[in-house]
Amino acid sequence: MATPFPRRPDGGPPLVRSTVPAPTEREAELAEAVEVYHRTYTTVLRSSGETALRVLEPSHRAMGSSLHPLASSHEPDLGAFLYAVRRLPEAIYTAKTVLMGQSAEVFTQRGYGSVTRWAEASAPGRRRRWHDDGQGTLAVLIASASDVDDLIPTMVALQIEWNKLHAALAAGAVDEIESTAAGDLPAFVGGSEDDWLQLHEVWGRAFGQRLALIASRKMALQVQMLGGTQVGYARVTRRWWQQVTGVMRSESLLQRPLYFVSSNSHSIANLVTGLARRQEQRLVEWVSDQGPADLREELYRLRDGNNDSSASWANFLFYAARLHFRAASETDRARLRHDEREAGVLSVSSRTALDVAAQVIPLDRLSLANLDDRIGSVDADVLRQSNAVIVNIDYPLGLAAYNILREVAETAAELRGVYILGKAATLNADVGDVMISSVIHDEHSGSTYWLDNAFSVADIAPYLRFGSGLDNQRTVSVKGTFLQNRGYLDFYYREAFTVVDMAAGPYCAAVYELTETSRYPIGEPVNFSKLPI
């Protein structure tokens, strides 16, 4: 595994860029702590049996993760706890064992039966397939090594913080735990009032019961990896893509030119179907009656004329439509998919470990009347005569991005463009700002990619209502959200890397292989403007 400061094979200077200085001694020590943690859990997971998660706690604490700064403290780190709670299923609170595998067949082969018959479980903050046998065993399907780099530290963080809270609550610090108000807990248990209120919002009516559960049991998870080979990850990706190509084949679209977009499952559909506009009254009524408080406030503000631009109203409808769809019944969801299909958007849900939804959009099936005004002038005849297809996917996690784009490129008749959008952390901007990068450093390969981004601030500025646009930025694609510490961030920030994500680097590695005879490079600078792309 490469360090965050990759060096040349001959021992030369780091290759984040050709003139980058060496890290300070302290930064190098912190980077090595992350490496030790990664090596620890990757070697532990090679075991053929179950391993106690607690053996990973010392190296997790020593890493000094920026996402878990109080890991070594007796004081609870509710920020890290909240992060983990949102990304793990509720069933993990009572689980004893977590099994990780690349397909349902792997669990059957290992004697666990058909996990698809177990109860499904999910988490609000991470798309991943979980199954619960109801007797303390959870099975989770993993689609790439990045799933492991994300899942293991998240579970370790949850267990560390759970057991801190268990010690405080079990010691009798709080009487009548189930009826204790969130605002009263900081004085007895620690943590900030704001964090406790956020946890109360996440758990809702079950808040008191969850506190009582924490007080009653110490968390002691066992983990085991079933498989986890590179061939297995490639097989998962191929099965996922076969679902998409199956739809394309049935619609006679397989031989058409393809534009690949990695974004989310609602943005493009909103722009080209017009469904949110046609359901305006229904969405407004839903927000007024059942919508979240912050969205109701936005509705009232727009109604009062505080921002009467059509773009602001369209953005409101788009966001409301997304939340409404999430809360809709299966009947309503089926109706929406039918309406999208009638408007030219074919949805493909995933049934594999790669929980990434896709949309197939033949351009000649789109109606000019449905297009959002912000798309600009479109020639109806040209649109109708186009034989191109957009394949849009929900952004994947880390290395799954490389696997997906490589698989798409291998089977596409003609790949005409690759467009990547996603969520990222920032070291120099605010929530809601749009970051456009021209340099991508990939921690997986240690290579840095220089590119002429197809977009600039000028392209998006007319449509920004909240936040700013920042182009000519530099992105570092990290291995995991927990796998970074102050040494990482200080080093990258000093070298003007201000955007932190997980998928841009793996996507760049796949793009490199679209034009070169060799595999993506290790620890090298790559200038995409010099390649025949």
One Martini backbone bead per residue (centre of mass of N, CA, C, O) as a GRO file, in nm:
protein
  533
    1MET     BB    1   0.094   0.037   0.025
    2ALA     BB    2   0.077   0.354  -0.024
    3THR     BB    3   0.170   0.642   0.059
    4PRO     BB    4   0.091   0.988   0.073
    5PHE     BB    5   0.420   0.991  -0.023
    6PRO     BB    6   0.517   0.904  -0.302
    7ARG     BB    7   0.780   0.719  -0.441
    8ARG     BB    8   1.016   0.629  -0.623
    9PRO     BB    9   1.162   0.334  -0.709
   10ASP     BB   10   1.462   0.487  -0.665
   11GLY     BB   11   1.405   0.695  -0.410
   12GLY     BB   12   1.299   0.945  -0.478
   13PRO     BB   13   1.100   1.186  -0.484
   14PRO     BB   14   0.808   1.276  -0.454
   15LEU     BB   15   0.486   1.250  -0.673
   16VAL     BB   16   0.264   1.464  -0.644
   17ARG     BB   17   0.494   1.647  -0.758
   18SER     BB   18   0.789   1.737  -0.897
   19THR     BB   19   0.832   1.977  -0.644
   20VAL     BB   20   0.783   1.830  -0.393
   21PRO     BB   21   0.825   1.812  -0.076
   22ALA     BB   22   0.901   1.671   0.195
   23PRO     BB   23   0.793   1.551   0.464
   24THR     BB   24   0.767   1.573   0.769
   25GLU     BB   25   0.832   1.389   1.037
   26ARG     BB   26   0.545   1.399   1.153
   27GLU     BB   27   0.391   1.329   0.893
   28ALA     BB   28   0.529   1.053   0.855
   29GLU     BB   29   0.426   0.926   1.117
   30LEU     BB   30   0.123   0.954   1.058
   31ALA     BB   31   0.128   0.791   0.795
   32GLU     BB   32   0.231   0.525   0.924
   33ALA     BB   33  -0.015   0.479   1.107
   34VAL     BB   34  -0.207   0.423   0.875
   35GLU     BB   35  -0.050   0.184   0.757
   36VAL     BB   36  -0.069   0.001   1.003
   37TYR     BB   37  -0.374  -0.022   1.009
   38HIS     BB   38  -0.412  -0.140   0.728
   39ARG     BB   39  -0.232  -0.390   0.768
   40THR     BB   40  -0.383  -0.509   1.005
   41TYR     BB   41  -0.671  -0.560   0.872
   42THR     BB   42  -0.578  -0.714   0.617
   43THR     BB   43  -0.442  -0.953   0.770
   44VAL     BB   44  -0.674  -1.036   0.956
   45LEU     BB   45  -0.880  -1.100   0.708
   46ARG     BB   46  -0.722  -1.371   0.618
   47SER     BB   47  -0.864  -1.527   0.802
   48SER     BB   48  -1.071  -1.824   0.843
   49GLY     BB   49  -1.180  -1.668   1.085
   50GLU     BB   50  -1.279  -1.510   1.349
   51THR     BB   51  -1.250  -1.162   1.465
   52ALA     BB   52  -1.184  -0.938   1.692
   53LEU     BB   53  -1.229  -0.600   1.675
   54ARG     BB   54  -1.044  -0.507   1.919
   55VAL     BB   55  -0.758  -0.555   1.775
   56LEU     BB   56  -0.798  -0.265   1.613
   57GLU     BB   57  -0.801  -0.030   1.823
   58PRO     BB   58  -0.504   0.061   1.865
   59SER     BB   59  -0.449   0.146   1.561
   60HIS     BB   60  -0.682   0.342   1.543
   61ARG     BB   61  -0.586   0.537   1.762
   62ALA     BB   62  -0.290   0.589   1.651
   63MET     BB   63  -0.375   0.736   1.381
   64GLY     BB   64  -0.541   1.006   1.422
   65SER     BB   65  -0.813   1.068   1.315
   66SER     BB   66  -1.000   1.332   1.191
   67LEU     BB   67  -1.282   1.171   1.245
   68HIS     BB   68  -1.131   1.060   1.539
   69PRO     BB   69  -0.989   1.249   1.778
   70LEU     BB   70  -1.116   1.081   2.055
   71ALA     BB   71  -1.026   0.778   2.061
   72SER     BB   72  -0.807   0.805   2.319
   73SER     BB   73  -1.038   0.906   2.484
   74HIS     BB   74  -1.280   0.913   2.741
   75GLU     BB   75  -1.419   1.097   2.569
   76PRO     BB   76  -1.672   1.140   2.377
   77ASP     BB   77  -1.724   1.094   2.011
   78LEU     BB   78  -2.004   1.197   1.855
   79GLY     BB   79  -1.915   1.249   1.568
   80ALA     BB   80  -1.817   0.958   1.507
   81PHE     BB   81  -2.074   0.815   1.597
   82LEU     BB   82  -2.265   0.946   1.394
   83TYR     BB   83  -2.122   0.856   1.140
   84ALA     BB   84  -2.162   0.550   1.195
   85VAL     BB   85  -2.471   0.537   1.237
   86ARG     BB   86  -2.536   0.638   0.935
   87ARG     BB   87  -2.350   0.369   0.806
   88LEU     BB   88  -2.519   0.171   0.987
   89PRO     BB   89  -2.711  -0.067   1.093
   90GLU     BB   90  -2.918  -0.131   1.358
   91ALA     BB   91  -2.842  -0.440   1.390
   92ILE     BB   92  -2.549  -0.390   1.513
   93TYR     BB   93  -2.627  -0.344   1.818
   94THR     BB   94  -2.694  -0.683   1.844
   95ALA     BB   95  -2.453  -0.796   1.726
   96LYS     BB   96  -2.174  -1.040   1.685
   97THR     BB   97  -2.154  -1.077   1.361
   98VAL     BB   98  -1.949  -0.996   1.066
   99LEU     BB   99  -1.999  -1.067   0.724
  100MET     BB  100  -1.785  -1.070   0.433
  101GLY     BB  101  -1.894  -1.047   0.082
  102GLN     BB  102  -1.932  -1.062  -0.284
  103SER     BB  103  -2.162  -1.287  -0.251
  104ALA     BB  104  -2.415  -1.504  -0.189
  105GLU     BB  105  -2.259  -1.764  -0.270
  106VAL     BB  106  -2.035  -1.752  -0.057
  107PHE     BB  107  -2.216  -1.813   0.189
  108THR     BB  108  -2.314  -2.087   0.093
  109GLN     BB  109  -2.029  -2.223   0.064
  110ARG     BB  110  -1.978  -2.161   0.391
  111GLY     BB  111  -2.270  -2.248   0.539
  112TYR     BB  112  -2.507  -1.996   0.557
  113GLY     BB  113  -2.672  -1.994   0.323
  114SER     BB  114  -2.936  -1.785   0.227
  115VAL     BB  115  -2.910  -1.444   0.265
  116THR     BB  116  -3.162  -1.350   0.094
  117ARG     BB  117  -3.359  -1.466   0.334
  118TRP     BB  118  -3.284  -1.255   0.494
  119ALA     BB  119  -3.303  -0.973   0.641
  120GLU     BB  120  -3.309  -0.658   0.554
  121ALA     BB  121  -3.055  -0.398   0.558
  122SER     BB  122  -2.983  -0.047   0.646
  123ALA     BB  123  -2.838   0.277   0.564
  124PRO     BB  124  -2.861   0.621   0.516
  125GLY     BB  125  -2.525   0.686   0.445
  126ARG     BB  126  -2.501   0.391   0.286
  127ARG     BB  127  -2.456   0.193   0.005
  128ARG     BB  128  -2.555  -0.130   0.125
  129ARG     BB  129  -2.569  -0.482   0.161
  130TRP     BB  130  -2.783  -0.623   0.408
  131HIS     BB  131  -2.804  -0.912   0.638
  132ASP     BB  132  -3.038  -1.069   0.879
  133ASP     BB  133  -3.081  -1.358   1.091
  134GLY     BB  134  -3.178  -1.275   1.402
  135GLN     BB  135  -2.895  -1.410   1.570
  136GLY     BB  136  -2.627  -1.202   1.528
  137THR     BB  137  -2.599  -1.203   1.207
  138LEU     BB  138  -2.412  -1.033   0.955
  139ALA     BB  139  -2.443  -0.956   0.606
  140VAL     BB  140  -2.204  -0.819   0.367
  141LEU     BB  141  -2.169  -0.659   0.062
  142ILE     BB  142  -1.881  -0.634  -0.147
  143ALA     BB  143  -1.725  -0.439  -0.432
  144SER     BB  144  -1.453  -0.343  -0.283
  145ALA     BB  145  -1.180  -0.241  -0.109
  146SER     BB  146  -1.324   0.024  -0.016
  147ASP     BB  147  -1.533  -0.112   0.164
  148VAL     BB  148  -1.329  -0.201   0.374
  149ASP     BB  149  -1.199   0.086   0.429
  150ASP     BB  150  -1.484   0.181   0.538
  151LEU     BB  151  -1.605  -0.039   0.735
  152ILE     BB  152  -1.399  -0.102   0.955
  153PRO     BB  153  -1.352   0.183   1.084
  154THR     BB  154  -1.653   0.227   1.146
  155MET     BB  155  -1.687  -0.010   1.345
  156VAL     BB  156  -1.465   0.069   1.540
  157ALA     BB  157  -1.579   0.345   1.616
  158LEU     BB  158  -1.845   0.244   1.727
  159GLN     BB  159  -1.728   0.060   1.952
  160ILE     BB  160  -1.567   0.267   2.108
  161GLU     BB  161  -1.809   0.466   2.167
  162TRP     BB  162  -2.008   0.272   2.289
  163ASN     BB  163  -1.821   0.186   2.534
  164LYS     BB  164  -1.804   0.462   2.659
  165LEU     BB  165  -2.110   0.494   2.709
  166HIS     BB  166  -2.144   0.239   2.873
  167ALA     BB  167  -1.965   0.320   3.112
  168ALA     BB  168  -2.129   0.574   3.191
  169LEU     BB  169  -2.420   0.448   3.213
  170ALA     BB  170  -2.351   0.193   3.396
  171ALA     BB  171  -2.246   0.384   3.643
  172GLY     BB  172  -2.500   0.583   3.701
  173ALA     BB  173  -2.509   0.878   3.570
  174VAL     BB  174  -2.809   0.791   3.483
  175ASP     BB  175  -3.135   0.827   3.542
  176GLU     BB  176  -3.364   0.717   3.362
  177ILE     BB  177  -3.265   0.680   3.061
  178GLU     BB  178  -3.520   0.677   2.867
  179SER     BB  179  -3.612   0.983   2.988
  180THR     BB  180  -3.377   1.135   2.886
  181ALA     BB  181  -3.265   1.423   2.781
  182ALA     BB  182  -3.044   1.530   2.551
  183GLY     BB  183  -2.964   1.805   2.704
  184ASP     BB  184  -2.862   1.639   2.979
  185LEU     BB  185  -2.607   1.456   2.895
  186PRO     BB  186  -2.340   1.624   2.904
  187ALA     BB  187  -2.318   1.640   3.223
  188PHE     BB  188  -2.290   1.307   3.251
  189VAL     BB  189  -2.128   1.201   2.970
  190GLY     BB  190  -2.089   1.407   2.745
  191GLY     BB  191  -2.060   1.618   2.513
  192SER     BB  192  -2.262   1.782   2.302
  193GLU     BB  193  -2.572   1.904   2.258
  194ASP     BB  194  -2.581   1.897   1.949
  195ASP     BB  195  -2.506   1.595   1.918
  196TRP     BB  196  -2.744   1.481   2.081
  197LEU     BB  197  -2.964   1.603   1.901
  198GLN     BB  198  -2.878   1.454   1.645
  199LEU     BB  199  -2.917   1.170   1.759
  200HIS     BB  200  -3.216   1.208   1.819
  201GLU     BB  201  -3.296   1.251   1.522
  202VAL     BB  202  -3.199   0.975   1.416
  203TRP     BB  203  -3.364   0.789   1.639
  204GLY     BB  204  -3.590   0.920   1.776
  205ARG     BB  205  -3.808   0.728   1.957
  206ALA     BB  206  -3.546   0.529   2.016
  207PHE     BB  207  -3.347   0.678   2.201
  208GLY     BB  208  -3.395   0.559   2.486
  209GLN     BB  209  -3.356   0.259   2.406
  210ARG     BB  210  -3.063   0.292   2.308
  211LEU     BB  211  -2.942   0.382   2.573
  212ALA     BB  212  -3.023   0.126   2.728
  213LEU     BB  213  -2.859  -0.063   2.548
  214ILE     BB  214  -2.583   0.055   2.603
  215ALA     BB  215  -2.597   0.005   2.916
  216SER     BB  216  -2.644  -0.325   2.888
  217ARG     BB  217  -2.409  -0.339   2.652
  218LYS     BB  218  -2.129  -0.458   2.516
  219MET     BB  219  -1.928  -0.423   2.244
  220ALA     BB  220  -1.833  -0.746   2.051
  221LEU     BB  221  -1.720  -0.785   1.763
  222GLN     BB  222  -1.716  -0.999   1.483
  223VAL     BB  223  -1.496  -1.080   1.202
  224GLN     BB  224  -1.534  -1.177   0.841
  225MET     BB  225  -1.376  -1.290   0.546
  226LEU     BB  226  -1.521  -1.388   0.225
  227GLY     BB  227  -1.264  -1.356   0.044
  228GLY     BB  228  -1.156  -1.077  -0.156
  229THR     BB  229  -1.098  -1.071  -0.459
  230GLN     BB  230  -1.029  -0.937  -0.763
  231VAL     BB  231  -1.207  -1.129  -0.923
  232GLY     BB  232  -1.460  -1.081  -0.755
  233TYR     BB  233  -1.491  -0.779  -0.821
  234ALA     BB  234  -1.513  -0.817  -1.128
  235ARG     BB  235  -1.768  -0.996  -1.117
  236VAL     BB  236  -1.955  -0.793  -0.985
  237THR     BB  237  -1.935  -0.578  -1.209
  238ARG     BB  238  -2.034  -0.752  -1.444
  239ARG     BB  239  -2.313  -0.813  -1.331
  240TRP     BB  240  -2.403  -0.524  -1.319
  241TRP     BB  241  -2.362  -0.451  -1.626
  242GLN     BB  242  -2.556  -0.671  -1.741
  243GLN     BB  243  -2.812  -0.525  -1.654
  244VAL     BB  244  -2.770  -0.280  -1.840
  245THR     BB  245  -2.725  -0.431  -2.115
  246GLY     BB  246  -2.997  -0.572  -2.111
  247VAL     BB  247  -3.162  -0.316  -2.157
  248MET     BB  248  -3.017  -0.223  -2.415
  249ARG     BB  249  -3.081  -0.474  -2.582
  250SER     BB  250  -3.399  -0.461  -2.559
  251GLU     BB  251  -3.369  -0.150  -2.700
  252SER     BB  252  -3.148  -0.131  -2.921
  253LEU     BB  253  -2.855   0.017  -2.774
  254LEU     BB  254  -2.568  -0.129  -2.774
  255GLN     BB  255  -2.446   0.017  -3.058
  256ARG     BB  256  -2.428   0.285  -2.933
  257PRO     BB  257  -2.326   0.569  -2.842
  258LEU     BB  258  -2.146   0.670  -2.534
  259TYR     BB  259  -2.229   0.840  -2.229
  260PHE     BB  260  -2.058   0.887  -1.926
  261VAL     BB  261  -2.219   0.917  -1.596
  262SER     BB  262  -2.125   1.038  -1.266
  263SER     BB  263  -2.364   1.095  -0.997
  264ASN     BB  264  -2.700   1.050  -0.986
  265SER     BB  265  -3.060   0.960  -0.978
  266HIS     BB  266  -3.189   1.281  -1.027
  267SER     BB  267  -3.071   1.518  -1.194
  268ILE     BB  268  -3.116   1.435  -1.492
  269ALA     BB  269  -3.412   1.360  -1.467
  270ASN     BB  270  -3.508   1.644  -1.394
  271LEU     BB  271  -3.401   1.788  -1.665
  272VAL     BB  272  -3.558   1.573  -1.889
  273THR     BB  273  -3.874   1.512  -1.779
  274GLY     BB  274  -4.060   1.724  -1.596
  275LEU     BB  275  -4.194   1.596  -1.333
  276ALA     BB  276  -4.170   1.811  -1.111
  277ARG     BB  277  -4.344   2.024  -1.253
  278ARG     BB  278  -4.606   1.841  -1.285
  279GLN     BB  279  -4.588   1.792  -0.945
  280GLU     BB  280  -4.607   2.057  -0.783
  281GLN     BB  281  -4.860   2.040  -0.600
  282ARG     BB  282  -4.789   1.773  -0.462
  283LEU     BB  283  -4.516   1.868  -0.340
  284VAL     BB  284  -4.621   2.106  -0.175
  285GLU     BB  285  -4.814   1.941   0.002
  286TRP     BB  286  -4.601   1.751   0.120
  287VAL     BB  287  -4.424   1.962   0.255
  288SER     BB  288  -4.650   2.090   0.433
  289ASP     BB  289  -4.732   1.806   0.579
  290GLN     BB  290  -4.431   1.611   0.573
  291GLY     BB  291  -4.197   1.772   0.563
  292PRO     BB  292  -3.925   1.905   0.649
  293ALA     BB  293  -3.857   2.188   0.820
  294ASP     BB  294  -3.647   2.320   0.623
  295LEU     BB  295  -3.833   2.294   0.369
  296ARG     BB  296  -4.070   2.461   0.473
  297GLU     BB  297  -3.910   2.721   0.508
  298GLU     BB  298  -3.837   2.747   0.208
  299LEU     BB  299  -4.124   2.769   0.105
  300TYR     BB  300  -4.203   3.026   0.259
  301ARG     BB  301  -3.982   3.205   0.142
  302LEU     BB  302  -4.070   3.180  -0.155
  303ARG     BB  303  -4.364   3.282  -0.112
  304ASP     BB  304  -4.257   3.570   0.001
  305GLY     BB  305  -4.024   3.662  -0.218
  306ASN     BB  306  -3.709   3.634  -0.142
  307ASN     BB  307  -3.692   3.421  -0.403
  308ASP     BB  308  -3.827   3.451  -0.740
  309SER     BB  309  -3.673   3.260  -0.898
  310SER     BB  310  -3.696   2.996  -1.111
  311ALA     BB  311  -3.447   2.839  -1.012
  312SER     BB  312  -3.524   2.815  -0.713
  313TRP     BB  313  -3.789   2.662  -0.762
  314ALA     BB  314  -3.669   2.422  -0.914
  315ASN     BB  315  -3.479   2.330  -0.689
  316PHE     BB  316  -3.700   2.273  -0.487
  317LEU     BB  317  -3.850   2.056  -0.651
  318PHE     BB  318  -3.616   1.861  -0.683
  319TYR     BB  319  -3.569   1.808  -0.380
  320ALA     BB  320  -3.857   1.722  -0.308
  321ALA     BB  321  -3.869   1.481  -0.503
  322ARG     BB  322  -3.650   1.316  -0.370
  323LEU     BB  323  -3.786   1.286  -0.087
  324HIS     BB  324  -4.056   1.174  -0.184
  325PHE     BB  325  -3.946   0.916  -0.313
  326ARG     BB  326  -3.824   0.793  -0.054
  327ALA     BB  327  -4.125   0.799   0.095
  328ALA     BB  328  -4.252   0.619  -0.095
  329SER     BB  329  -4.423   0.389  -0.225
  330GLU     BB  330  -4.403   0.127  -0.435
  331THR     BB  331  -4.626   0.228  -0.620
  332ASP     BB  332  -4.511   0.514  -0.666
  333ARG     BB  333  -4.239   0.422  -0.777
  334ALA     BB  334  -4.349   0.271  -1.022
  335ARG     BB  335  -4.482   0.520  -1.146
  336LEU     BB  336  -4.225   0.686  -1.182
  337ARG     BB  337  -4.074   0.487  -1.366
  338HIS     BB  338  -4.286   0.502  -1.587
  339ASP     BB  339  -4.267   0.808  -1.641
  340GLU     BB  340  -3.966   0.808  -1.713
  341ARG     BB  341  -3.989   0.618  -1.952
  342GLU     BB  342  -4.182   0.799  -2.117
  343ALA     BB  343  -3.942   1.034  -2.107
  344GLY     BB  344  -3.651   0.849  -2.156
  345VAL     BB  345  -3.596   0.691  -1.871
  346LEU     BB  346  -3.401   0.407  -1.782
  347SER     BB  347  -3.420   0.206  -1.511
  348VAL     BB  348  -3.151   0.045  -1.304
  349SER     BB  349  -3.137  -0.188  -1.075
  350SER     BB  350  -2.964  -0.344  -0.822
  351ARG     BB  351  -2.860  -0.708  -0.733
  352THR     BB  352  -2.583  -0.651  -0.616
  353ALA     BB  353  -2.309  -0.551  -0.436
  354LEU     BB  354  -2.346  -0.317  -0.642
  355ASP     BB  355  -2.511  -0.032  -0.515
  356VAL     BB  356  -2.589   0.087  -0.835
  357ALA     BB  357  -2.760   0.296  -1.002
  358ALA     BB  358  -2.920   0.323  -1.331
  359GLN     BB  359  -2.930   0.512  -1.651
  360VAL     BB  360  -3.102   0.506  -1.964
  361ILE     BB  361  -3.050   0.767  -2.231
  362PRO     BB  362  -3.206   0.827  -2.512
  363LEU     BB  363  -3.203   1.111  -2.697
  364ASP     BB  364  -3.446   1.040  -2.907
  365ARG     BB  365  -3.664   1.023  -2.644
  366LEU     BB  366  -3.665   1.314  -2.598
  367SER     BB  367  -3.836   1.604  -2.494
  368LEU     BB  368  -3.831   1.936  -2.539
  369ALA     BB  369  -4.064   2.010  -2.329
  370ASN     BB  370  -3.901   1.873  -2.071
  371LEU     BB  371  -3.677   2.062  -2.067
  372ASP     BB  372  -3.475   2.251  -1.908
  373ASP     BB  373  -3.395   2.579  -1.950
  374ARG     BB  374  -3.083   2.550  -1.854
  375ILE     BB  375  -2.978   2.388  -2.103
  376GLY     BB  376  -3.088   2.538  -2.344
  377SER     BB  377  -3.043   2.529  -2.670
  378VAL     BB  378  -3.239   2.297  -2.874
  379ASP     BB  379  -3.245   2.090  -3.144
  380ALA     BB  380  -3.497   1.890  -3.234
  381ASP     BB  381  -3.376   1.737  -3.477
  382VAL     BB  382  -3.108   1.654  -3.351
  383LEU     BB  383  -3.229   1.499  -3.115
  384ARG     BB  384  -3.400   1.294  -3.289
  385GLN     BB  385  -3.127   1.193  -3.460
  386SER     BB  386  -2.993   1.080  -3.230
  387ASN     BB  387  -2.780   0.781  -3.123
  388ALA     BB  388  -2.728   0.849  -2.839
  389VAL     BB  389  -2.615   0.748  -2.501
  390ILE     BB  390  -2.693   0.776  -2.162
  391VAL     BB  391  -2.497   0.671  -1.877
  392ASN     BB  392  -2.621   0.683  -1.550
  393ILE     BB  393  -2.473   0.697  -1.220
  394ASP     BB  394  -2.430   0.621  -0.906
  395TYR     BB  395  -2.197   0.700  -0.711
  396PRO     BB  396  -1.921   0.545  -0.618
  397LEU     BB  397  -1.678   0.365  -0.420
  398GLY     BB  398  -1.388   0.419  -0.515
  399LEU     BB  399  -1.269   0.140  -0.680
  400ALA     BB  400  -1.542   0.096  -0.826
  401ALA     BB  401  -1.490   0.308  -1.044
  402TYR     BB  402  -1.277   0.157  -1.202
  403ASN     BB  403  -1.438  -0.102  -1.259
  404ILE     BB  404  -1.670   0.030  -1.413
  405LEU     BB  405  -1.527   0.188  -1.644
  406ARG     BB  406  -1.379  -0.054  -1.756
  407GLU     BB  407  -1.630  -0.222  -1.826
  408VAL     BB  408  -1.763  -0.018  -2.012
  409ALA     BB  409  -1.523   0.010  -2.217
  410GLU     BB  410  -1.514  -0.296  -2.309
  411THR     BB  411  -1.838  -0.289  -2.428
  412ALA     BB  412  -1.848  -0.039  -2.578
  413ALA     BB  413  -1.880   0.069  -2.893
  414GLU     BB  414  -1.875   0.396  -2.805
  415LEU     BB  415  -1.677   0.621  -2.620
  416ARG     BB  416  -1.729   0.979  -2.594
  417GLY     BB  417  -1.769   1.020  -2.268
  418VAL     BB  418  -1.659   1.158  -1.938
  419TYR     BB  419  -1.857   1.225  -1.638
  420ILE     BB  420  -1.775   1.375  -1.313
  421LEU     BB  421  -1.971   1.359  -1.015
  422GLY     BB  422  -1.969   1.476  -0.661
  423LYS     BB  423  -1.874   1.424  -0.341
  424ALA     BB  424  -1.693   1.641  -0.101
  425ALA     BB  425  -1.430   1.754   0.062
  426THR     BB  426  -1.305   2.061   0.226
  427LEU     BB  427  -1.031   2.307   0.301
  428ASN     BB  428  -1.162   2.608   0.155
  429ALA     BB  429  -1.476   2.569   0.194
  430ASP     BB  430  -1.825   2.529   0.161
  431VAL     BB  431  -2.123   2.429   0.189
  432GLY     BB  432  -2.225   2.415  -0.162
  433ASP     BB  433  -1.982   2.418  -0.309
  434VAL     BB  434  -1.808   2.421  -0.626
  435MET     BB  435  -1.565   2.184  -0.737
  436ILE     BB  436  -1.296   2.234  -0.981
  437SER     BB  437  -1.063   2.020  -1.120
  438SER     BB  438  -0.702   1.979  -1.255
  439VAL     BB  439  -0.606   1.793  -1.008
  440ILE     BB  440  -0.522   1.438  -0.942
  441HIS     BB  441  -0.471   1.247  -0.652
  442ASP     BB  442  -0.381   0.899  -0.610
  443GLU     BB  443  -0.342   0.684  -0.343
  444HIS     BB  444  -0.343   0.404  -0.473
  445SER     BB  445  -0.104   0.478  -0.700
  446GLY     BB  446   0.052   0.771  -0.668
  447SER     BB  447  -0.081   0.938  -0.886
  448THR     BB  448  -0.086   1.230  -1.108
  449TYR     BB  449  -0.349   1.423  -1.259
  450TRP     BB  450  -0.360   1.623  -1.553
  451LEU     BB  451  -0.628   1.853  -1.651
  452ASP     BB  452  -0.886   1.960  -1.877
  453ASN     BB  453  -1.157   2.080  -1.780
  454ALA     BB  454  -1.480   2.102  -1.916
  455PHE     BB  455  -1.513   2.296  -1.668
  456SER     BB  456  -1.626   2.608  -1.527
  457VAL     BB  457  -1.747   2.871  -1.360
  458ALA     BB  458  -1.893   2.995  -1.610
  459ASP     BB  459  -2.096   2.745  -1.642
  460ILE     BB  460  -2.237   2.782  -1.331
  461ALA     BB  461  -2.290   3.072  -1.222
  462PRO     BB  462  -2.593   3.128  -1.331
  463TYR     BB  463  -2.701   2.871  -1.121
  464LEU     BB  464  -2.615   2.997  -0.857
  465ARG     BB  465  -2.765   3.051  -0.523
  466PHE     BB  466  -2.568   2.872  -0.351
  467GLY     BB  467  -2.271   2.948  -0.329
  468SER     BB  468  -1.968   2.854  -0.491
  469GLY     BB  469  -1.721   2.868  -0.749
  470LEU     BB  470  -1.427   2.642  -0.791
  471ASP     BB  471  -1.149   2.645  -0.979
  472ASN     BB  472  -0.841   2.507  -1.007
  473GLN     BB  473  -0.826   2.253  -0.842
  474ARG     BB  474  -0.723   2.007  -0.589
  475THR     BB  475  -0.726   1.649  -0.571
  476VAL     BB  476  -0.770   1.392  -0.321
  477SER     BB  477  -0.774   1.037  -0.328
  478VAL     BB  478  -0.883   0.843  -0.087
  479LYS     BB  479  -0.930   0.535   0.084
  480GLY     BB  480  -1.065   0.686   0.342
  481THR     BB  481  -1.226   0.868   0.581
  482PHE     BB  482  -1.041   0.761   0.828
  483LEU     BB  483  -0.762   0.756   0.638
  484GLN     BB  484  -0.691   1.034   0.807
  485ASN     BB  485  -0.482   1.309   0.907
  486ARG     BB  486  -0.310   1.582   0.989
  487GLY     BB  487  -0.073   1.507   0.807
  488TYR     BB  488  -0.224   1.482   0.551
  489LEU     BB  489  -0.370   1.762   0.541
  490ASP     BB  490  -0.122   1.944   0.568
  491PHE     BB  491   0.028   1.849   0.320
  492TYR     BB  492  -0.191   1.903   0.104
  493TYR     BB  493  -0.245   2.199   0.170
  494ARG     BB  494   0.044   2.298   0.114
  495GLU     BB  495  -0.006   2.173  -0.198
  496ALA     BB  496  -0.312   2.267  -0.281
  497PHE     BB  497  -0.500   2.044  -0.160
  498THR     BB  498  -0.871   2.092  -0.122
  499VAL     BB  499  -0.983   1.810  -0.220
  500VAL     BB  500  -1.185   1.532  -0.087
  501ASP     BB  501  -1.193   1.197  -0.209
  502MET     BB  502  -1.257   0.855  -0.376
  503ALA     BB  503  -1.305   0.851  -0.720
  504ALA     BB  504  -1.127   1.022  -0.915
  505GLY     BB  505  -0.871   0.851  -0.932
  506PRO     BB  506  -0.992   0.582  -1.039
  507TYR     BB  507  -1.107   0.713  -1.293
  508CYS     BB  508  -0.834   0.805  -1.411
  509ALA     BB  509  -0.716   0.522  -1.440
  510ALA     BB  510  -0.926   0.431  -1.651
  511VAL     BB  511  -0.878   0.652  -1.864
  512TYR     BB  512  -0.587   0.577  -1.926
  513GLU     BB  513  -0.670   0.284  -2.043
  514LEU     BB  514  -0.820   0.394  -2.305
  515THR     BB  515  -0.516   0.488  -2.452
  516GLU     BB  516  -0.332   0.269  -2.331
  517THR     BB  517  -0.129  -0.027  -2.319
  518SER     BB  518  -0.115   0.018  -2.023
  519ARG     BB  519  -0.137   0.037  -1.713
  520TYR     BB  520  -0.171   0.212  -1.466
  521PRO     BB  521   0.023   0.412  -1.294
  522ILE     BB  522   0.300   0.428  -1.053
  523GLY     BB  523   0.410   0.713  -0.928
  524GLU     BB  524   0.298   0.926  -1.155
  525PRO     BB  525   0.286   1.171  -1.383
  526VAL     BB  526  -0.017   1.288  -1.563
  527ASN     BB  527  -0.095   1.419  -1.892
  528PHE     BB  528  -0.395   1.437  -2.050
  529SER     BB  529  -0.334   1.652  -2.280
  530LYS     BB  530  -0.121   1.429  -2.417
  531LEU     BB  531  -0.354   1.252  -2.477
  532PRO     BB  532  -0.575   1.059  -2.695
  533ILE     BB  533  -0.891   1.178  -2.587
   0.00000   0.00000   0.00000
